[in-house]
């Protein structure tokens, strides 16, 4: 049984903002700079759904968001799990909740971008049924990007 709940929160939720800050710091360290995100970062103006997984003690442990790409497709953004909770299944739970939210909004496809220096994320998405696709949108031409897609049933 999961020892967390997944909640819909506003983009500017303080716990969610802290998770995104931690993600950014981790990625800055992996890439050796803060210049590793092609295209515009997600914002309250373009995020349709923002989810935060919260442990039973009230601590925010993971997050993920959806950004609309078209009437049929959405993009997974800001998937992050605090290091001490990796391997617990919370990332899969957040991803499945995002997939459900996308399907409820009429999206039939989820896409995402992760980075060349994130082999753990690439393995995760492949394991969860996502297939690698050519770079799309703002990621076309990025030497740091790897893109994935999954059709929703």
C-alpha positions in Angstrom: 0.0 0.0 0.0 1.3 3.4 -0.9 2.3 5.7 1.9 1.5 8.9 0.0 -1.4 10.7 -1.5 -1.4 12.6 -4.8 -3.0 16.1 -4.7 -3.8 18.6 -7.3 -2.2 21.9 -6.3 -1.8 25.3 -7.9 1.5 25.9 -9.7 2.6 28.4 -7.1 2.0 26.0 -4.2 5.0 26.5 -1.9 5.7 22.7 -1.5 5.5 22.3 -5.2 7.8 25.3 -5.8 10.4 23.8 -3.4 10.3 20.4 -5.3 10.9 22.2 -8.6 13.7 24.2 -7.0 15.3 21.0 -5.8 14.9 19.4 -9.2 16.5 22.5 -10.9 19.5 22.3 -8.5 20.0 18.6 -9.2 19.8 19.2 -13.0 22.2 22.1 -12.7 24.7 19.8 -11.0 24.3 17.1 -13.6 24.7 19.4 -16.5 27.3 21.7 -15.0 25.3 24.8 -15.7 21.8 26.2 -15.4 21.5 26.4 -19.2 19.9 23.0 -19.9 16.3 23.6 -20.7 15.4 24.3 -24.3 12.3 26.3 -24.8 10.1 28.2 -22.3 9.9 26.7 -18.8 6.4 25.8 -17.7 4.4 28.4 -15.8 1.1 29.0 -14.1 -0.1 30.4 -17.5 0.5 27.2 -19.4 0.3 24.3 -16.9 -3.1 22.5 -17.0 -2.5 20.3 -14.0 0.1 20.2 -11.3 0.3 17.2 -9.0 2.2 16.9 -5.7 2.6 13.5 -3.9 2.6 14.0 -0.2 3.8 11.5 2.4 1.6 10.6 5.4 3.7 12.9 7.5 2.6 15.8 5.2 6.0 16.1 3.4 5.9 16.8 -0.3 7.9 14.0 -2.0 7.2 14.2 -5.7 5.6 16.3 -8.4 4.6 16.4 -12.0 2.7 18.7 -14.4 0.9 18.7 -17.7 1.2 21.4 -20.4 -1.2 21.4 -23.3 0.4 20.9 -26.7 -2.7 20.6 -28.8 -6.3 19.4 -28.6 -5.0 15.9 -28.7 -1.7 16.0 -26.9 -0.1 17.2 -23.6 3.4 17.3 -22.4 4.7 15.9 -19.1 6.7 18.6 -17.2 8.6 18.8 -13.9 8.5 15.1 -12.9 10.6 14.9 -9.8 10.9 12.7 -6.8 13.1 13.6 -3.8 16.2 11.3 -3.7 15.2 9.5 -0.5 11.9 8.3 -2.1 13.2 7.1 -5.4 12.5 3.5 -6.1 9.3 3.6 -3.9 6.8 3.7 -6.8 5.8 7.2 -6.2 7.1 8.4 -9.6 4.9 5.7 -11.4 1.9 6.8 -9.3 2.4 10.5 -10.3 2.9 9.6 -13.9 -0.3 7.4 -14.0 -2.2 10.3 -12.3 -1.0 12.7 -15.0 -2.0 10.2 -17.7 -5.5 10.0 -16.2 -5.8 13.7 -16.0 -4.7 14.1 -19.6 -7.2 11.5 -20.8 -10.0 13.2 -18.8 -9.1 16.4 -20.7 -9.4 14.6 -24.0 -5.7 14.2 -24.7 -4.8 11.0 -26.5 -1.0 11.3 -26.5 1.5 12.3 -23.9 4.9 13.6 -24.9 7.9 14.6 -22.8 11.5 15.7 -23.0 14.2 14.6 -20.7 17.9 15.1 -21.0 21.0 13.3 -22.3 22.4 13.4 -18.8 19.4 11.7 -17.2 19.7 8.0 -18.1 17.7 7.1 -15.0 14.7 9.1 -16.4 15.1 7.6 -19.8 15.0 4.1 -18.3 12.0 5.0 -16.2 9.9 6.3 -19.2 10.8 3.3 -21.3 9.8 1.0 -18.5 6.5 2.8 -18.2 5.6 2.3 -21.8 6.9 5.5 -23.5 8.8 5.2 -26.7 11.6 7.4 -27.9 10.5 9.8 -30.7 12.2 12.5 -32.7 12.7 15.8 -31.0 9.5 17.9 -31.1 8.5 21.6 -30.7 11.1 23.7 -28.8 13.4 20.7 -28.5 14.1 20.3 -32.2 17.9 20.9 -32.6 18.7 20.5 -28.9 21.8 18.5 -28.3 20.7 17.9 -24.7 17.2 16.5 -25.3 15.7 13.1 -25.6 12.0 12.9 -26.3 9.4 10.2 -25.6 5.7 9.6 -26.3 2.9 7.3 -25.2 -0.5 6.9 -26.6 -3.3 7.0 -24.0 -6.0 4.4 -24.2 
